[in-house]
Amino acid sequence: MDQIVDAVRGMRDILPEDWARQQHIAHQIGQLLALHGYQAIDLPILEHRDLYMRKLGEELVGKIYEFPFNGRDLALRPEWTASVLRTFIANKFADHPLPLRLCYTGPVFRYERPQRGTWRQFTQLGVEMIGAPSPRGDAEVLGLACAGLAQVGIDDYHVNLGHIGIIRSLLGSLGLSERTRSVLTWSLERMRTRGVDAVRDALLREMDGESQGFDTAILAGLDDAQAEELLLHTLRSIGVNLQFGTRPPEEIVRRLVRTMRTSDQHATVERAITFLAELSAIRATPHIAINALIELITRYDLPDPGVAQLQDLIKLLPLHGVDSDRVTLDFGLGRGLHYYTGMMFEIDNPSGLQLCGGGRYDELVTALGGKQSTPAVGFAYGLERVVLAAPDLQPPKSQGVMVIPQEADAYTYALHIAHGMRALGVVAVCEMRERSLFQQLRDAQKRNLVPIVVSHDDEAAGMVQWREQGEIVRMTMLEAYQRLSVVL
């Protein structure tokens, strides 16, 4: 029993009243998504572990529930995007024109510390728009994420908007190796929470470990492709065996060139870290933040990373109902998913509870094995968090009737009345415990059900007893249904 308890610790039991509220909110948002042309899909909870190893990022990969089964490495779904694109790559939407608009609702699993609104099993409700160009696709998706919150009565929220594509472009223009650019790009959150020194120390330690013992003079003046060709030719000429394990020689040489170059990059990395610290500190209204970005790249004499496209996105947002006063442009926004390539966003409520997150991932289709590069953008709500933040709007009550047999031999007639009520669309339960009429009437009140009492004498006349505030009225089932139509 202790093993069972430990396995589900941090997960949540949803009882009927909470389930009804959560389903009501999901239905409200789902109706909005349908009006925007998004088609609902459902996908397996289990996936091959490799699907999540390529682009999720180290932080999320460490939270995956994974296990071997019959020689396969499987995982419980930690998020939906990779699964949706796996389905797309399998040509299951070959006949659908792009952009393809899909939506989903379902559980995901992450082994993380439970806290307010966060459990190890929770529900994501979201969309993926595949084949949608930027900035129009970005603006539609971000506007839809905000509209969904408004749909369920959440009006007090704020959008934090970032753009990892601009950061990648700027770091690429600083002369860094591909790996160093990648490490720095996804160190934004660490830089914000732990400081610049933590990022610098971790990166320089890694570089020192990789470059120890190599002379990089032979690579001076060569780009990576030229250096790899030269090194591969040289090693083969002197008879070095490059067959190690399953890696092809080209990959071994590519890694070797990258390692050799790191020893020459300390000064460049220091400049890049200083630049990234200044860049990630830009967090303001869109107009102020863009001006600060332009000033920064001018001071560092860097090429334009595509500021105009970001400005176009900002201009489109009001057309999708997103007030610019709700938006903060944050160049330190990193998120934990390494598949993002452009715009990223998070939506929080005033207490800091993150309700939604998403962004653009134009390289994920090919990263997961797709033959053709396909732009894509999407978002997901944490449904439980949206329920917490939504005003206390109760779902419509599924109130109905409790048919109570007054004597034991009236039970058959009570079942007949219950069946008839259900046929008319009324929720009906039939009391089966032989208790006093007073106890049964009290039970009906607790269940918020209208009591209809039947007796053996009522069956012969085809009547039922309607009881309300001490009043007892005998009537037909259809008359009771007509009165129910008013009461319910």
N, C-alpha and C positions, 0 to 999 in steps of 0.2 A: 504493500500500500504506500509506503514511503517513497518508493521509486515512481509510482504513478503521480503522487503529489508533487514531487520534484520536477517531473517532466512537464507539468502544466503550470508550474509556478510562474507568475507574471502574466498569465493569460487570464481571460475574463469570461465569466458566465453572464450572459445577457438574459435577463428575466423578461416575461411577457410584456410588461408595461414599457420597459426600456426598448425592447425589440420593436414594439409598435411605433414608438417615437422615431427610432433610427430608420425604420423602413419608410415611414411617412416622409422624412426629410430626403431620403434617397430617391423616393418617387417624385418629389417636387423638383429636385435637381434633374432627374432623368427626363422629365417632361420638357424642361428647358433645352437640354441637349438634343432631344429629338426634334424640337422645333428648329434647331440650327443644322439639321441634317446628319447628326451623328447616329450611327447604327450600333446597337448593343451586341457585344460578343461575350462569350465565356470561354475560358481556357483552363487546362489542367493545373492543379496546384503543384504537382510534381514536375520537375524539369531535370534535364541533365545538368550536372554541376558546372560543366564547362561553359554553359550559356552565360553564366554570371561572372566568370573569372576574367574576362577580357577587358571590360570597361566599367565595372561597378566602382572601382576604387578600393583601396586597402581597408578603409574604415568599415564599409558595408560588407565587403567580402568576409571580414572577421565575425560578422553577425549572422552568417547564413547557417541554417539548420541543414547539415549535410550528412549523408550516410551511404555506405555501399550496400548494394542489393543485387544478387545474382551476377556479380562481376561488373556492375555498372555503378558509377558514382552519381548519386541523385541528390537533389536539394529541394527543400520546400521553397516555393516562390517568395523572394524577398521584396519584389516590386513587379509591376506589370509590363513596363516598356519593352524589355528584352523579349518577353514571351510574345507580345503582340508582333514585334518585328520578325521573330522566328516564324510565326504563322504567315506573315507577308512574304518573306523570302521563299517559303515553300510553294509559292505561286497559287495559294488558295484564293487570291484576289486578282487573278490574271485578267479576268473580264471586267474588272471595275476600273473606270477612268480615275485619274488622279486630279486633285488630291482626294485621297481616301480618308473619310472621317469615321472614326471608330470610338466607341465609349465602352466602359466596363465598370463593374462593381464586384468586389470579391476580397477574400481574406489574403493577407500576406503575413510572413513570419520573419521576425528578426530577434536574435538573442541579444537584447539590450536591457538596461536597467529600467524597470517600470517606473513611471512618474505620472504626473497629472496628464490625463488624456493620452498616455502612451502605454501600450501593452505589447507583449511579445507576439501575440496574434492580434492584428487589427485589420480594418477594412479600408481599402483604397477605392475611391470612386474617381474616375478620370477619363481623359480623352487622349487620343493620338491622331494627329493629322499628318498623313504620309504623302509626300509629294507637294507639300505646300512651300512656296518660296518665302524668303524674308524680304521686307518686313511685314508684308500683308498677313502671312500666316501667323507670325508672332503676335500681331495686334489682335487678330481674331481670337486666338487662344487665351491671351491674357485678359481680353475683354470678357470672354465667356467665363473664365474663372471668377472674375468679380461679379458677373451677373448671377452666377449660381449662388453665391453667398447672399446677394440681395434677395434672391428668390425665396430663401428660407428666413428672411427677416434680419440678416446680419448686415447692418449698415455701417458699423464702426470698425473699419479694418484699414490696414495700410499695406501698400505694395513696395517691397524692396526689389529693385530692378538692377541686375548686373549684366555683364557681357564678357563671357570668357573668351570669345573670339577676338575681341580687341586686345585683351591681355596676352593671348597667345601670339598675336601678330606683333605686338610691341616687343615681347621677349625674343621672338625670332629675329628681330632686326638688331638685337644687341650682340650678335655673334656667338651665341651659346650653342652647345651641342644639343641634340634632340632630347637626350635624357635629362640634361640639366634644365632645359625649358619645361619639360613635363613635370619634374619635381617641383620647380618653382611655381608653376601654374597652379598646381594642386596643394600648395602650401599656404594659400591665402588664409584659410580658416585658422591654421596653426599660427601664422604670423599675428593674427588678430587676438587669439586667445593666449599664446605663450610668448609673443614678442619676436622682434627681428633676430635677436641673438640666437634663439632656439633654432630658427630656420637656418641661419648662417652656419652654426656649429654642426648641425646634422648634415648639411650638404657638403661642407668642406671635409668632414671626416670621411664621408663616402668617397669623395673625389681622391683624397689622399690614399685611401686603401686601394682604389682601383689603379692609380697611376704609378704606384711604387715600383721602381726598377726599370722603367721604360725611358728611352731616349726619343724625344719627339722631333728632333731636328730634321729627320728624313721626311717628315710630313709637312714641313714649312712651305707655304705657298700653294698647297694642293687643297682642293675641296674634298669632301668625304668620298665621293665616287672615285676620284682620281687616286686618292690615298689607298682605298680598298683595292683597286686594280693593281697598283704598284706593289703593295704588300703581298697580295695573293701570288703575283708573278714571282716575286723575290723568294718567297718561302718554298714555292714549288721548284724553283730553279736550283735551290741548294738541297733539295730532297727532303724537306720537312713533311712528315706525315700529318695531314690535316683531318684524318678520319677519326674523330672522337665521338663515340656513341652514335646518336641518331642525328646530330646537327650537321648540316651540309657545310663544306669548307667556307662558302661565301658568308654564312652567318657567323662563323667563328671569327673570320677576318673583320667583319663589320663590327663585332663587339670589341675586338682588339684595337681597332682604330679609335673607336669611341673612348676606350680606356686610356690609350696613349695621349689623346688630346686633352684629357682632363687636367694634366699637370701644368698646361699652359694657360689655364682658364681662371686661375684664382683672381686675378685683377678684374677680369671681365665679370666673373660671378659677383664679386664685391660691388661692382657698379650696378649690376642687375638687381641685387638685393636692395641696395639703397633706392634705386628707381622704383622697385615693386612696393617698398614700404611707403613711399610718397604716393604712388598710384592707389594703393589700397586704403589710404587715409581719405581719399576723395569720397565723400558721402554727403549729398546735399540735394536740393531740388534739381530737376533735370537741367534747367538753364544754367544754373551756377556750376553744377558738376561738369557739364560739357565744356564750359569755358575754362575750368580748372584743368581738365584733361588736355585741351589744346595748348594751354600755357606750359604744361609739364612736358609734352612731347616736343614742343618748340625749344624749350630750354635744354633738353637732352639731344636735340638735333636728330630726331627720329622721324621716319616717314609716317604719313597719315595712315592709321590702321583701319580706316573705314568709318570715320565719325559721321559722315553724311547719312549712312544707312541707319545708324542709331538715332540720329535726329529725325529721320523719316518715320521711324517707329514711334517716337515721342509724339509727333504730329498726328499720327493715325489713332492713338489711344482714345482721345475724346470722341472720335467717330464711333467707337465701340463702347461708349458710356463710361470710360475711365477718367475721372477727374484728375487733372495733373496735380492737384493739391494732395492727393492720396499717394503720390509716387515719390519715392526717394531713389535717386540713381546712386548705386553703391558699387564702386569698383573693387571693393574688398570682399564682395560676395563670392564664395567659392562653391558651396554645397558639396556633397560627398560623392557625387556620381561623375566618373571620369569620361562619360560619353558625351557630355555637353560640348558644343562647338561654337555657340553664339549667345544669344540672349538667354538669361536665366532670371527666375524671379521666385520670391517667397511672399506669401500674404499672411500677416499676423493680425491678431486682435490687440486691443490696448493693453491687455495683461501680458503680452509677449508670447501667447500661444500661437504656434505656427499652424495655420489651417490648411495651407495649400502650397505646393511648390511645383516648378516645372521649368521647361526651357527647350532650346533647339539642339538637335543631335544629328547633324547632316552626315556624319561618318559612321553611324552605328550599323546601317544596313550592310555596308561592305565589311565592317569589322566582324560581323556575325556570319559572314560567308556569302552575302549577296553579290551578284556579279556586276550590278550597276549602282553607281552612287545615287542615292535618293534623299532629297531634303526631307526633314521631318521635325515636328514640334509637338509638344504635349504638356499635360499637367495632371496632377492627382491631388485630390483632397484626402486628408486623414478623416474619414467619415465620423469616427467617434469624437474627434476634436470639434468638428463642425456641429455635432449634436450638443456638445458642451457649451459652445459659444452661441448657439441659436437661442432666441427668446423662447419662453416657456409656452410655445404654441402646441397644444395637445392635438394629436391626430383625431379624426372623427371616431367617435365611440362606436364600436360594433355591438351596440346594445341590442338585446333581443328578449326572448321570453324563457321562463322556466315553467314547464308543464308539470304540475304536481298532482299525482293520483291521490285522491283522498282516502281510498281504501285499497287494499292489496289487489282485489279483483278488477280495479279500474286502470291497472298499469297498461294493459293492452290498448285501451282506448287513449290513454295518455300518449303512447307511442304513435298512434294514428294521428292525433292532433299535432304532435311535433313534426311528423313527416309532412303534413299538410302545410304547416307554417314555413318549413324550409322550401317547399315547392313554390311558395309565394315570395321567397327571397328574404325571409326573416330568420335570424339566428335563433335556434331553438335547442334547448337541452331538456332532457327528461329526467326528473328526479327519481332515483332508484333506491334510495335508502328509506326504509320504513320507519320514519320518525314522526313526531307530532306535527300537526299542521303549523303550529306556531313556530317550531324550529325551521320548518321548510320555508315559511314566509320570510323569516329573518335571514336565512341563507340566500334567498333570492335578492333581498335588499343589499346584502354585502357584495353580491356578484353584479350589482347594477342591472338586474334582469326583472322584467315585468312578470309577476306571478299569474299564471292561469291555472285554476284548480278544476279538476274534473272528478266526477264521481260515477259510480255504476249507474245511477239514475240518469245522469247527464247523457250517457252514451245512448240510451234508448231514445232520447228526444233530440239527439244530435246537438247538444248545447255544451257550453263551457261556462265557468264562473270567472268573471273579471273582477279583480279585487284591487281597490284603490282607495287609500286613506280611510279604511274601515268600511267602505261601501262595497256591497256584493251585488253584482248585476249578472244575470244569466243571459247569454246571447249565443248566436251561432259563431262558428269559427270565422266565417267571412266578416261578420260584424266586428269580431275581435280584431281581425286584421285591419279593418278600416279605422278602428280606434287607435290601433298601434301606429298606423301611418301618421297620425297626428302627434302621438306621444314620442315616437322615435325620431 
